[in-house]
């Protein structure tokens, strides 16, 4: 692994580590005692009291009973505009997670996201969804017939995209995009990683992780190039990204040598593309076109191995003498 890749990976991992610790669910934000203290001086209606009882039941370790209680309450109140509905959905989703049925919990969190965007539970539902999404892209399978048989990777990817779309500019959206980009890099889907990182750079221009993501995008863009016979637009884009990086972080000695080496590789690959084009023209008998491309190769990429090979072709065909004579 190149130093550039190592540095980019290090900073992206550091970015994820610096975010709130969502990888392990720590339970509900309020303990039973904390909620009691917060509500002690306020009047409590019957619905609040019931949901509070269900929450206490969950915190007490009986997630199955808490889920049943809230399911009954939701059947009676969900479609009546009851203001406690989003909290009931959140707690029931948490009960399902506690029962190791996180996929079913997503339906409750999703209902909050779609129908109760203005509620305090909206962000909490997104936080819980992010945890599940990260588990899924990291290999956790969905249950089928009671067994974890179904690959949930695509579900995780979709969930991360939804979080980024629903909470634009937020830390949760930032975290979701970092996770998604890192996931695509791990799986070798560099085109998707490039796209995610491009969106991140536009959405979070002042992010403390901007440098890491820019490096990661440079790597992902260059990694899309498959050889001289394929489209070379990614090489041009990589050069442009290198210019952006060096303008934004001048004198970055930590990766400058690697960036310089990458420029050399781009130069050589672009030279090889021209050399391959010239050979195609020669094979077709289009000598004038081949000669033009070889001249361009020597002018645009003079320090490459491809230029030396092109020079040999010009010399073997006597075109050097003709050029010097003209």
Backbone bond lengths (Angstrom), bond angles and torsions (degrees), N, CA, C in turn:
res aa  C-N    CA-C-N  psi(-1)  N-CA   C-N-CA  omega(-1)  CA-C   N-CA-C  phi
1 X - - - 1.461 - - 1.527 109.13 -
2 X 1.341 116.15 132.41 1.459 120.28 -177.39 1.518 110.77 -69.66
3 X 1.341 114.73 161.61 1.463 119.40 178.17 1.519 110.44 -62.55
4 X 1.356 117.30 -39.36 1.451 120.34 178.76 1.514 110.50 -58.72
5 X 1.323 116.50 -44.70 1.466 120.13 179.37 1.516 110.70 -64.44
6 X 1.325 116.44 -41.03 1.457 120.02 179.35 1.514 111.36 -62.69
7 X 1.327 116.60 -44.91 1.464 120.23 -178.98 1.523 110.34 -64.33
8 X 1.337 116.05 -45.01 1.461 119.19 179.50 1.518 110.77 -61.42
9 X 1.325 116.06 -44.43 1.462 119.88 -179.24 1.516 110.64 -64.69
10 X 1.325 116.66 -40.57 1.465 120.28 -179.98 1.516 111.15 -60.15
11 X 1.326 115.95 -46.14 1.455 118.72 -176.74 1.528 111.85 -70.94
12 X 1.324 117.05 -35.48 1.458 118.39 177.93 1.526 110.08 -66.62
13 X 1.337 116.46 -41.98 1.463 119.47 177.65 1.523 110.82 -64.85
14 X 1.325 116.37 -37.94 1.463 119.80 177.05 1.526 110.28 -64.43
15 X 1.335 115.74 -36.55 1.457 119.54 177.98 1.515 110.70 -62.22
16 X 1.306 116.38 -44.16 1.459 119.78 179.96 1.518 110.84 -66.40
17 X 1.322 116.11 -40.30 1.466 119.41 -178.81 1.522 111.49 -66.38
18 X 1.331 116.22 -29.83 1.459 119.94 -177.54 1.518 112.69 -77.89
19 X 1.326 117.39 -15.38 1.450 120.66 178.92 1.533 109.31 -73.75
20 X 1.317 117.14 165.26 1.473 119.59 176.94 1.510 110.95 -54.48
21 X 1.315 115.53 142.37 1.470 120.67 -174.32 1.516 109.91 -73.06
22 X 1.341 115.30 90.17 1.444 119.91 -178.71 1.515 112.16 -101.68
23 X 1.320 117.66 -5.71 1.452 120.74 -175.80 1.514 112.52 -63.25
24 X 1.320 117.06 -30.04 1.457 121.34 176.37 1.528 108.19 -120.67
25 X 1.313 117.07 127.94 1.449 119.81 178.62 1.514 109.59 -72.83
26 X 1.311 115.92 126.06 1.460 120.70 -178.72 1.526 111.26 -94.95
27 X 1.333 116.69 6.59 1.450 119.27 -179.34 1.518 111.01 97.96
28 X 1.303 117.12 -164.98 1.445 121.92 -177.15 1.522 110.81 -77.75
29 X 1.335 114.61 154.22 1.461 118.89 -176.92 1.520 111.99 -64.80
30 X 1.328 116.66 -35.78 1.464 120.78 -179.23 1.520 109.40 -108.55
31 X 1.285 116.00 129.71 1.462 118.93 171.86 1.514 108.13 -74.48
32 X 1.312 116.52 169.46 1.465 120.29 177.84 1.526 110.08 -57.74
33 X 1.333 116.45 -44.62 1.460 119.99 -178.56 1.528 110.81 -66.00
34 X 1.356 115.78 -38.92 1.461 119.63 -179.32 1.514 112.14 -63.22
35 X 1.324 116.55 -40.97 1.457 119.32 178.65 1.535 110.47 -67.25
36 X 1.311 116.34 -41.35 1.460 119.40 178.76 1.520 110.83 -58.86
37 X 1.339 116.39 -41.93 1.467 119.67 -179.51 1.523 110.68 -66.80
38 X 1.333 116.39 -39.05 1.454 120.01 -177.63 1.523 111.89 -68.95
39 X 1.337 117.00 -31.50 1.458 120.70 -175.09 1.526 113.28 -99.05
40 X 1.323 117.10 -1.97 1.468 120.02 -170.50 1.524 113.10 -58.02
41 X 1.330 117.60 -35.71 1.457 119.93 -174.88 1.522 112.74 -97.59
42 X 1.337 117.60 6.70 1.449 120.23 -177.08 1.530 109.73 -114.63
43 X 1.325 116.78 144.97 1.469 118.96 176.81 1.527 110.25 -66.46
44 X 1.298 117.85 147.30 1.445 122.80 -175.30 1.525 109.54 -124.60
45 X 1.353 116.79 125.58 1.455 117.72 176.96 1.526 109.57 -84.03
46 X 1.316 115.27 175.49 1.465 120.23 -173.89 1.520 112.04 -65.77
47 X 1.328 117.15 -37.29 1.465 119.96 -179.55 1.524 111.35 -66.10
48 X 1.331 115.66 -44.57 1.464 118.99 177.91 1.520 110.45 -60.92
49 X 1.305 115.83 -42.75 1.463 119.88 -178.94 1.528 110.74 -62.27
50 X 1.338 116.42 -38.64 1.458 119.78 -178.74 1.526 111.12 -68.47
51 X 1.336 116.26 -44.91 1.469 119.19 179.90 1.521 110.12 -65.36
52 X 1.329 115.19 -37.19 1.453 118.69 176.76 1.534 111.16 -62.61
53 X 1.312 115.90 -38.02 1.457 119.86 177.49 1.543 110.54 -65.59
54 X 1.335 115.89 -41.62 1.467 119.20 178.37 1.521 110.79 -64.16
55 X 1.333 116.39 -39.10 1.459 121.00 178.60 1.533 109.93 -62.76
56 X 1.317 115.62 -44.41 1.466 120.04 178.81 1.525 110.42 -62.53
57 X 1.327 115.99 -37.10 1.470 119.87 178.05 1.525 110.51 -63.36
58 X 1.324 115.93 -42.04 1.480 119.91 177.62 1.521 110.49 -63.61
59 X 1.331 116.25 -47.03 1.460 119.60 179.89 1.519 111.86 -64.07
60 X 1.319 115.95 -26.04 1.454 120.27 178.55 1.513 113.31 -79.51
61 X 1.338 117.18 -5.17 1.456 120.06 174.72 1.509 115.94 105.46
62 X 1.336 117.62 -0.75 1.463 119.43 -179.75 1.525 109.05 -105.40
63 X 1.326 115.33 75.82 1.463 120.50 -176.82 1.519 111.97 -66.39
64 X 1.317 117.40 -33.75 1.461 120.57 -179.35 1.519 111.34 -64.15
65 X 1.308 117.30 -44.12 1.458 121.10 178.53 1.527 110.79 -66.94
66 X 1.323 116.97 -40.32 1.473 120.26 178.12 1.522 110.35 -60.98
67 X 1.317 117.19 -43.50 1.470 120.77 178.28 1.526 110.62 -61.54
68 X 1.313 117.31 -44.41 1.467 121.02 -179.72 1.525 111.25 -62.87
69 X 1.320 116.63 -43.34 1.462 121.02 179.48 1.534 110.48 -59.22
70 X 1.298 115.80 -47.24 1.463 120.04 -176.07 1.523 111.47 -72.54
71 X 1.316 117.85 -32.31 1.462 119.81 176.51 1.518 110.36 -63.59
72 X 1.328 117.17 -41.99 1.456 120.31 176.97 1.528 110.85 -62.85
73 X 1.329 115.65 -45.01 1.468 119.66 -178.87 1.523 110.62 -62.57
74 X 1.339 117.14 -42.53 1.465 120.80 -178.44 1.521 111.94 -67.05
75 X 1.308 117.99 -35.57 1.465 119.70 177.20 1.531 110.76 -60.68
76 X 1.289 116.52 -33.36 1.466 120.64 -177.52 1.529 113.16 -88.01
77 X 1.324 117.74 -26.18 1.471 119.97 -169.23 1.522 115.67 -120.47
78 X 1.319 118.13 -14.75 1.464 120.72 -171.32 1.526 112.55 -56.56
79 X 1.319 118.25 -40.66 1.463 121.44 -174.11 1.529 113.20 -98.90
80 X 1.286 116.74 18.27 1.474 120.40 -178.49 1.518 112.32 -109.69
81 X 1.308 117.97 9.71 1.458 120.19 179.98 1.507 113.93 71.51
82 X 1.313 116.62 22.89 1.457 120.01 -179.21 1.529 110.07 -66.65
83 X 1.345 118.59 126.48 1.467 120.69 -175.74 1.523 113.93 -67.00
84 X 1.326 117.52 -13.82 1.453 119.74 179.91 1.538 112.56 -89.32
85 X 1.313 117.43 0.02 1.475 120.30 -177.34 1.530 113.40 -58.56
86 X 1.342 120.40 -48.13 1.469 118.14 -179.02 1.526 113.57 -60.57
87 X 1.340 117.01 -36.72 1.465 118.61 177.75 1.522 110.50 -67.94
88 X 1.329 116.75 -39.83 1.459 119.89 178.15 1.532 110.32 -61.27
89 X 1.325 116.91 -41.69 1.471 120.68 177.96 1.525 111.17 -63.85
90 X 1.329 115.38 -41.52 1.466 119.10 -179.28 1.522 111.00 -62.64
91 X 1.333 115.90 -47.32 1.463 119.01 -177.77 1.523 110.50 -67.86
92 X 1.341 117.54 -38.59 1.461 118.41 177.21 1.532 110.67 -64.15
93 X 1.340 116.86 -39.63 1.460 118.91 175.81 1.514 111.45 -60.19
94 X 1.328 116.66 -41.32 1.462 120.41 178.13 1.525 111.41 -64.18
95 X 1.330 115.75 -36.19 1.463 119.00 177.64 1.532 110.63 -64.81
96 X 1.331 116.27 -39.38 1.464 120.17 178.36 1.531 110.88 -64.99
97 X 1.329 116.27 -40.48 1.465 119.32 176.69 1.523 110.06 -61.60
98 X 1.337 116.02 -42.68 1.463 119.94 178.88 1.525 111.51 -62.37
99 X 1.330 116.09 -25.36 1.460 121.30 177.57 1.533 111.97 -90.34
100 X 1.338 115.92 12.26 1.465 121.94 177.84 1.528 111.61 64.59
101 X 1.318 115.72 35.66 1.459 121.48 179.21 1.523 109.12 -128.98
102 X 1.322 114.48 58.04 1.461 120.19 -173.73 1.530 113.02 -64.19
103 X 1.335 118.13 -28.97 1.470 119.03 -179.47 1.521 110.57 -64.92
104 X 1.328 117.65 -41.68 1.457 120.54 176.20 1.530 110.74 -66.32
105 X 1.328 116.99 -33.11 1.471 120.05 177.42 1.518 111.06 -61.80
106 X 1.329 116.60 -31.73 1.466 119.86 -179.40 1.525 112.18 -59.96
107 X 1.330 117.64 -30.63 1.463 119.58 178.91 1.527 110.75 -65.23
108 X 1.319 117.45 -37.88 1.463 120.13 176.87 1.524 111.00 -69.79
109 X 1.321 116.84 -44.93 1.469 119.86 178.63 1.530 110.92 -62.94
110 X 1.338 115.92 -37.69 1.458 119.78 -179.93 1.534 111.13 -67.56
111 X 1.308 116.80 -37.26 1.470 119.49 177.66 1.520 110.82 -63.02
112 X 1.306 116.60 -39.23 1.474 119.96 175.42 1.522 110.05 -62.17
113 X 1.325 116.46 -45.49 1.466 120.89 -177.24 1.517 112.04 -63.02
114 X 1.320 116.97 -36.99 1.463 120.30 -176.90 1.526 113.13 -82.75
115 X 1.315 116.56 -37.32 1.463 119.27 -169.34 1.528 115.20 -110.33
116 X 1.336 116.87 -12.18 1.467 118.83 -174.36 1.535 110.45 -135.12
117 X 1.322 115.42 49.15 1.469 120.11 -176.16 1.523 112.49 -63.88
118 X 1.310 118.00 -22.72 1.456 120.16 -179.27 1.515 114.37 -91.10
119 X 1.321 116.80 1.96 1.464 120.00 -176.19 1.530 111.31 -88.50
120 X 1.349 116.75 158.18 1.472 119.26 175.44 1.524 112.37 -61.92
121 X 1.323 116.91 -23.19 1.463 120.42 -177.84 1.520 112.88 -77.94
122 X 1.331 117.98 -12.26 1.464 121.44 -176.92 1.527 111.37 -59.05
123 X 1.324 116.86 -51.89 1.467 120.44 -178.97 1.519 110.72 -67.76
124 X 1.341 116.76 -38.04 1.464 119.44 179.59 1.521 111.08 -63.26
125 X 1.326 116.70 -38.60 1.462 119.95 177.32 1.532 110.51 -64.23
126 X 1.329 116.45 -38.48 1.461 119.80 178.15 1.527 111.15 -66.07
127 X 1.335 116.66 -38.29 1.463 120.22 177.60 1.522 110.98 -61.05
128 X 1.317 115.87 -44.53 1.464 119.02 -179.47 1.524 111.23 -68.04
129 X 1.334 116.12 -37.29 1.462 120.28 177.51 1.520 110.86 -63.10
130 X 1.319 116.47 -38.85 1.464 120.23 178.94 1.523 111.08 -61.04
131 X 1.314 116.85 -42.38 1.469 120.34 178.85 1.526 110.57 -58.33
132 X 1.334 115.83 -46.62 1.461 120.33 -178.85 1.530 110.49 -65.98
133 X 1.327 116.66 -41.47 1.463 120.82 -179.87 1.522 111.13 -60.05
134 X 1.326 116.81 -44.30 1.461 120.56 -179.80 1.527 110.70 -63.94
135 X 1.326 116.20 -40.71 1.469 119.27 176.01 1.527 110.76 -59.26
136 X 1.322 116.28 -41.55 1.464 120.20 -177.30 1.533 112.22 -67.88
137 X 1.323 117.88 -44.34 1.466 118.31 -179.50 1.526 111.23 -70.53
138 X 1.327 116.33 -19.23 1.461 119.94 177.13 1.531 112.95 -91.04
139 X 1.319 116.36 9.46 1.455 119.06 170.33 1.513 117.10 112.72
140 X 1.318 118.66 -6.79 1.460 119.32 178.83 1.522 109.86 -65.88
141 X 1.324 116.89 134.60 1.454 121.52 -177.74 1.524 111.51 -97.78
142 X 1.324 113.85 153.82 1.458 120.03 175.62 1.517 110.17 -80.77
143 X 1.317 114.40 154.32 1.455 119.12 177.74 1.535 111.36 -76.89
144 X 1.325 114.73 141.77 1.460 121.98 171.50 1.521 106.91 -142.97
145 X 1.320 115.52 120.02 1.458 121.03 -175.88 1.529 111.57 56.54
146 X 1.331 114.28 37.18 1.452 119.24 176.90 1.510 115.51 84.53
147 X 1.320 117.30 -6.92 1.464 121.34 -179.72 1.525 109.90 -116.81
148 X 1.327 116.20 149.29 1.465 119.85 179.61 1.534 108.68 -84.71
149 X 1.340 114.05 88.77 1.460 120.86 -174.93 1.531 113.40 -112.43
150 X 1.327 117.02 -24.20 1.463 120.90 -169.93 1.521 111.75 -92.59
151 X 1.319 116.26 125.58 1.460 121.47 175.82 1.528 108.98 -64.72
152 X 1.316 116.50 122.26 1.468 121.42 -174.80 1.519 112.60 -109.00
153 X 1.327 116.17 15.91 1.464 119.08 -175.89 1.528 111.66 -59.23
154 X 1.323 117.76 -46.36 1.462 120.13 -178.68 1.519 111.42 -66.19
155 X 1.326 116.77 -33.59 1.466 119.59 174.89 1.525 110.26 -61.00
156 X 1.325 116.14 -44.13 1.458 119.85 179.66 1.514 112.07 -61.85
157 X 1.339 116.35 -41.55 1.462 120.01 179.18 1.529 110.76 -61.97
158 X 1.323 115.96 -44.61 1.461 120.52 -179.44 1.527 111.17 -63.89
159 X 1.305 117.06 -39.82 1.460 120.61 179.42 1.526 111.34 -63.45
160 X 1.318 117.29 -40.58 1.464 120.76 179.26 1.530 110.66 -65.18
161 X 1.322 116.64 -39.49 1.465 120.20 177.58 1.524 110.37 -62.98
162 X 1.324 116.74 -42.61 1.469 120.05 179.78 1.521 111.55 -61.84
163 X 1.320 116.25 -41.99 1.467 119.34 179.67 1.521 110.48 -61.30
164 X 1.328 116.46 -44.29 1.468 120.27 -179.82 1.517 111.18 -63.68
165 X 1.329 116.99 -36.25 1.463 120.50 -179.43 1.529 111.81 -74.48
166 X 1.307 116.98 -36.07 1.467 120.22 -174.81 1.521 113.64 -82.25
167 X 1.317 116.61 -23.60 1.462 120.00 -178.24 1.531 110.27 -127.12
168 X 1.329 117.67 57.30 1.469 120.14 -175.66 1.525 112.23 -59.38
169 X 1.322 115.17 136.22 1.457 120.71 177.81 1.509 115.18 81.71
170 X 1.323 117.73 -3.96 1.459 120.85 -177.08 1.522 111.50 -87.24
171 X 1.330 116.02 166.55 1.460 120.13 175.32 1.521 111.14 -64.76
172 X 1.325 116.66 -33.11 1.459 119.13 177.92 1.528 110.84 -65.67
173 X 1.329 116.68 -42.29 1.470 119.91 177.26 1.519 110.56 -63.53
174 X 1.327 116.69 -41.22 1.462 121.38 177.84 1.524 110.33 -59.70
175 X 1.320 115.58 -47.11 1.468 120.24 179.79 1.528 111.44 -63.51
176 X 1.332 116.10 -41.67 1.460 120.20 -179.40 1.527 111.30 -61.14
177 X 1.323 116.60 -41.36 1.462 119.68 -178.46 1.526 111.54 -72.80
178 X 1.323 116.67 -36.19 1.462 119.21 175.34 1.525 110.56 -62.80
179 X 1.308 116.54 -43.75 1.464 120.52 179.18 1.528 110.73 -63.25
180 X 1.329 116.55 -43.39 1.457 120.48 -177.52 1.528 111.24 -67.21
181 X 1.325 116.89 -43.42 1.456 119.83 178.38 1.519 112.26 -63.00
182 X 1.342 116.33 -44.55 1.462 120.20 178.72 1.528 110.78 -63.07
183 X 1.314 116.29 -36.17 1.470 120.97 178.36 1.527 110.60 -63.18
184 X 1.323 117.06 -46.40 1.458 119.89 -178.67 1.526 111.40 -66.26
185 X 1.321 116.95 -32.66 1.472 119.17 176.04 1.526 110.32 -66.79
186 X 1.328 116.48 -41.62 1.465 119.70 179.37 1.522 111.68 -62.06
187 X 1.330 116.22 -37.63 1.462 119.62 -177.38 1.526 113.10 -87.00
188 X 1.333 117.04 1.21 1.459 120.38 178.06 1.515 114.15 76.16
189 X 1.330 118.03 14.79 1.468 121.32 177.91 1.529 108.35 -91.14
190 X 1.330 114.92 73.55 1.459 120.20 -169.15 1.524 112.61 -69.96
191 X 1.333 117.40 -28.33 1.456 118.66 176.66 1.512 111.58 -64.27
192 X 1.322 116.79 -42.17 1.457 120.99 178.05 1.530 110.78 -69.63
193 X 1.340 116.48 -39.76 1.466 119.50 177.08 1.519 110.37 -60.57
194 X 1.327 116.17 -43.63 1.471 120.83 178.67 1.524 110.56 -58.41
195 X 1.327 117.07 -44.29 1.465 120.38 -178.88 1.523 111.27 -64.79
196 X 1.327 116.76 -45.04 1.467 120.47 -179.11 1.524 110.32 -62.47
197 X 1.324 116.13 -44.18 1.465 118.80 -179.02 1.527 111.26 -67.98
198 X 1.334 117.01 -33.02 1.459 119.30 176.47 1.519 111.64 -63.78
199 X 1.326 116.34 -43.01 1.464 120.68 177.45 1.527 110.47 -64.36
200 X 1.344 116.10 -40.85 1.469 120.51 179.03 1.531 110.26 -59.44
201 X 1.314 117.89 -45.67 1.464 121.02 -176.48 1.523 111.27 -63.80
202 X 1.322 116.97 -33.00 1.460 119.77 176.99 1.531 111.41 -76.24
203 X 1.335 115.92 -37.35 1.461 119.72 -175.07 1.521 113.14 -78.83
204 X 1.345 116.84 -27.93 1.465 120.52 -174.38 1.536 110.80 -131.20
205 X 1.337 116.84 64.40 1.473 119.56 -176.25 1.522 114.16 -66.21
206 X 1.330 118.05 -18.44 1.469 120.51 179.82 1.530 111.71 -108.86
207 X 1.307 116.89 12.16 1.467 119.80 -178.68 1.526 111.38 -62.82
208 X 1.326 117.93 141.36 1.474 119.74 174.89 1.527 111.97 -65.81
209 X 1.316 117.19 -10.67 1.457 121.43 -179.68 1.531 111.93 -102.85
210 X 1.338 116.29 10.11 1.463 120.70 -177.10 1.529 111.07 -57.95
211 X 1.320 116.24 -45.91 1.472 120.08 -178.12 1.525 110.93 -60.18
212 X 1.325 116.42 -45.97 1.458 120.56 -179.29 1.516 110.96 -61.26
213 X 1.319 116.09 -43.18 1.465 119.86 -177.83 1.529 110.42 -69.63
214 X 1.323 117.57 -37.14 1.465 119.66 177.07 1.518 110.95 -62.64
215 X 1.324 117.29 -42.69 1.464 120.39 175.62 1.527 111.13 -61.75
216 X 1.333 115.38 -42.08 1.463 119.36 180.00 1.518 110.86 -65.10
217 X 1.331 116.88 -36.13 1.458 118.91 179.24 1.535 110.72 -70.13
218 X 1.322 116.71 -37.75 1.473 119.47 175.86 1.519 109.54 -58.15
219 X 1.321 115.94 -48.19 1.466 119.65 -179.27 1.523 111.31 -61.93
220 X 1.344 116.83 -45.63 1.460 120.50 -177.82 1.518 111.52 -64.23
221 X 1.327 116.99 -39.84 1.464 120.64 -179.49 1.522 111.05 -65.56
222 X 1.326 116.84 -45.13 1.466 119.70 179.45 1.524 110.80 -66.31
223 X 1.327 116.89 -36.17 1.466 120.62 -177.33 1.518 112.58 -67.24
224 X 1.339 118.02 -15.75 1.461 120.74 176.99 1.521 112.47 -72.45
225 X 1.312 117.14 -20.82 1.464 120.21 -176.51 1.523 109.47 -71.71
226 X 1.334 116.15 127.24 1.462 121.18 -173.25 1.523 114.60 -109.05
227 X 1.327 118.25 2.43 1.456 118.97 177.79 1.514 112.01 133.99
228 X 1.348 116.83 168.78 1.472 121.96 -174.16 1.513 114.50 -59.14
229 X 1.331 117.00 -26.80 1.461 119.24 -177.33 1.528 112.79 -81.64
230 X 1.323 117.13 -3.58 1.457 121.08 -178.76 1.530 110.94 -107.51
231 X 1.324 114.60 171.86 1.462 121.62 -179.92 1.534 110.61 -57.44
232 X 1.312 116.27 134.18 1.458 120.77 -176.92 1.512 114.23 -103.79
233 X 1.342 117.22 13.27 1.469 118.83 -178.58 1.528 111.85 -62.84
234 X 1.351 116.55 -29.45 1.456 119.16 178.99 1.518 112.39 -64.21
235 X 1.337 116.76 -30.21 1.468 120.08 177.62 1.525 110.21 -67.07
236 X 1.324 115.84 -42.09 1.464 120.04 179.06 1.529 109.85 -64.69
237 X 1.324 115.84 -43.36 1.466 119.16 179.56 1.526 111.12 -63.95
238 X 1.326 116.70 -38.14 1.467 119.44 178.06 1.516 110.55 -62.60
239 X 1.322 116.99 -42.10 1.475 120.42 176.50 1.519 110.98 -58.87
240 X 1.312 116.47 -43.54 1.464 120.03 -179.93 1.528 111.31 -63.77
241 X 1.320 116.04 -39.41 1.462 119.63 177.98 1.522 111.44 -66.90
242 X 1.324 116.30 -37.18 1.466 119.73 175.85 1.523 110.57 -61.47
243 X 1.327 116.34 -40.29 1.467 120.06 177.65 1.529 110.53 -62.25
244 X 1.335 115.97 -41.92 1.470 120.40 179.05 1.521 109.98 -62.74
245 X 1.329 116.75 -45.05 1.472 120.23 -178.15 1.518 110.98 -62.95
246 X 1.321 117.08 -46.97 1.464 120.19 -175.94 1.519 111.82 -69.44
247 X 1.342 116.79 -28.38 1.465 119.40 175.91 1.523 110.74 -73.51
248 X 1.319 116.19 -35.47 1.471 120.10 -177.81 1.519 111.60 -81.43
249 X 1.334 117.01 -33.30 1.471 121.08 -177.59 1.535 109.64 -127.61
250 X 1.330 116.69 66.81 1.472 119.20 -178.00 1.521 111.54 -65.31
251 X 1.313 115.20 142.36 1.458 119.67 177.02 1.501 114.14 69.13
252 X 1.326 117.56 28.46 1.465 120.79 179.11 1.525 108.38 -79.61
253 X 1.325 115.07 88.19 1.464 120.42 -173.76 1.526 112.49 -65.76
254 X 1.321 116.90 -22.48 1.458 119.95 -176.46 1.527 112.38 -60.86
255 X 1.336 116.15 -34.87 1.465 118.77 -177.88 1.528 112.86 -126.51
256 X 1.335 118.52 2.26 1.459 120.14 -173.41 1.521 112.54 -59.72
257 X 1.322 117.27 -41.66 1.467 119.71 -179.92 1.524 110.59 -61.62
258 X 1.334 115.71 -39.56 1.468 119.03 179.41 1.525 111.03 -69.79
259 X 1.317 117.27 -37.14 1.454 120.03 177.05 1.522 110.68 -65.20
260 X 1.323 116.81 -40.25 1.463 120.17 176.59 1.528 110.89 -62.63
261 X 1.317 116.29 -41.20 1.464 119.98 178.64 1.526 110.69 -64.69
262 X 1.330 116.15 -35.25 1.462 119.39 178.31 1.521 110.64 -67.23
263 X 1.314 117.41 -37.80 1.470 120.49 176.17 1.530 110.65 -61.59
264 X 1.332 116.75 -39.23 1.466 120.43 178.25 1.525 109.95 -63.14
265 X 1.324 116.70 -42.09 1.467 120.67 179.54 1.531 110.74 -65.30
266 X 1.328 116.44 -39.75 1.466 119.70 178.03 1.525 109.72 -63.15
267 X 1.323 116.12 -45.24 1.463 121.48 179.71 1.531 110.46 -57.77
268 X 1.324 115.92 -45.25 1.465 119.96 -179.03 1.527 110.90 -65.95
269 X 1.311 116.97 -42.45 1.465 119.91 179.78 1.524 111.81 -64.91
270 X 1.315 116.58 -39.87 1.462 119.09 177.02 1.527 110.35 -65.28
271 X 1.334 115.95 -38.14 1.463 119.30 176.10 1.521 111.65 -63.37
272 X 1.321 116.45 -42.40 1.460 120.19 179.29 1.525 111.57 -64.12
273 X 1.317 116.68 -33.10 1.460 119.20 176.51 1.521 111.13 -63.49
274 X 1.326 116.54 -44.94 1.454 119.67 178.52 1.528 111.55 -65.26
275 X 1.313 116.58 -41.10 1.458 120.01 178.05 1.529 110.37 -61.32
276 X 1.335 116.66 -43.04 1.459 119.97 177.72 1.517 111.66 -62.78
277 X 1.335 117.02 -38.30 1.457 120.85 177.83 1.524 110.88 -63.34
278 X 1.339 115.91 -43.00 1.461 120.01 179.30 1.526 111.12 -62.12
279 X 1.302 117.00 -40.01 1.473 120.57 179.76 1.517 111.34 -65.41
280 X 1.335 117.02 -35.98 1.464 120.05 176.31 1.521 109.65 -63.60
281 X 1.322 116.94 -44.04 1.465 120.36 178.77 1.526 111.40 -61.59
282 X 1.339 115.46 -41.00 1.466 118.86 179.05 1.530 110.69 -64.31
283 X 1.302 116.78 -39.51 1.462 120.75 179.77 1.523 111.01 -64.27
284 X 1.316 116.00 -32.36 1.467 120.60 178.49 1.531 112.75 -83.77
285 X 1.335 116.20 -7.70 1.462 120.19 -177.74 1.513 113.34 82.80
286 X 1.338 117.59 13.75 1.463 121.60 179.66 1.522 108.58 -91.05
287 X 1.318 115.45 77.21 1.463 120.99 -171.36 1.528 112.74 -66.55
288 X 1.312 116.80 -39.54 1.473 119.36 -177.85 1.525 110.53 -62.65
289 X 1.334 115.41 -42.36 1.471 119.20 179.07 1.519 110.99 -66.10
290 X 1.342 116.93 -41.32 1.462 120.54 179.39 1.524 110.18 -62.56
291 X 1.310 116.22 -42.76 1.463 120.49 -179.34 1.527 110.99 -63.00
292 X 1.343 116.34 -42.12 1.461 120.80 179.20 1.529 110.85 -61.76
293 X 1.333 117.07 -45.40 1.460 120.89 -178.19 1.521 110.90 -65.57
294 X 1.324 117.11 -39.01 1.463 120.24 178.59 1.530 111.19 -65.13
295 X 1.299 117.36 -38.65 1.471 120.02 176.17 1.532 110.29 -62.70
296 X 1.328 114.26 -43.67 1.467 118.80 178.78 1.522 110.55 -61.81
297 X 1.320 117.48 -39.10 1.464 121.80 177.74 1.525 110.75 -57.86
298 X 1.337 117.54 -46.56 1.469 120.80 -178.46 1.529 112.03 -65.62
299 X 1.331 116.18 -32.61 1.466 120.01 -177.72 1.529 110.94 -78.80
300 X 1.338 116.21 -45.09 1.464 120.57 -172.77 1.528 113.75 -82.66
301 X 1.338 117.14 -29.90 1.468 120.55 -174.60 1.535 110.39 -136.75
302 X 1.319 116.97 59.07 1.468 120.43 -171.16 1.526 114.82 -67.74
303 X 1.337 118.38 -22.82 1.462 120.61 -174.24 1.531 113.29 -94.50
304 X 1.288 117.24 10.10 1.459 119.99 -174.66 1.527 112.15 -95.76
305 X 1.314 114.42 160.70 1.464 120.50 172.75 1.520 109.46 -63.74
306 X 1.319 116.26 -35.80 1.464 120.48 178.91 1.520 110.68 -60.47
307 X 1.337 117.47 -38.84 1.461 120.28 179.09 1.518 111.00 -64.41
308 X 1.330 117.31 -39.21 1.456 120.27 178.30 1.526 110.58 -64.11
309 X 1.334 116.14 -40.74 1.463 119.39 178.25 1.528 110.52 -66.82
310 X 1.336 115.74 -38.86 1.455 119.05 177.27 1.519 111.89 -64.99
311 X 1.328 116.34 -37.26 1.456 120.39 177.15 1.531 111.06 -62.61
312 X 1.324 116.29 -38.84 1.465 120.45 177.80 1.527 110.66 -63.42
313 X 1.342 116.43 -39.49 1.467 119.37 178.91 1.527 110.30 -64.38
314 X 1.324 116.89 -44.98 1.465 120.73 178.18 1.533 111.39 -60.02
315 X 1.332 115.10 -41.58 1.468 119.51 -178.98 1.535 110.75 -67.92
316 X 1.323 116.54 -44.05 1.467 119.86 -178.56 1.520 112.27 -62.24
317 X 1.302 117.21 -30.99 1.459 120.61 -178.04 1.529 112.63 -93.89
318 X 1.325 115.85 1.25 1.449 119.57 177.48 1.505 114.50 76.29
319 X 1.335 115.35 13.64 1.464 118.32 -177.26 1.518 112.35 -79.04
320 X 1.311 117.74 -19.96 1.456 120.01 176.76 1.522 109.89 -66.10
321 X 1.354 115.55 -43.96 1.459 119.67 179.90 1.516 111.20 -63.58
322 X 1.324 115.55 -38.36 1.455 118.49 179.32 1.519 111.20 -66.56
323 X 1.323 115.40 -37.93 1.471 118.37 179.34 1.517 110.84 -66.54
324 X 1.343 115.91 -42.05 1.464 119.17 -178.08 1.530 110.07 -69.57
325 X 1.338 116.12 -31.42 1.471 119.06 179.92 1.498 112.56 -72.70
326 X 1.350 114.77 -29.76 1.457 117.63 179.39 1.525 112.01 -80.00
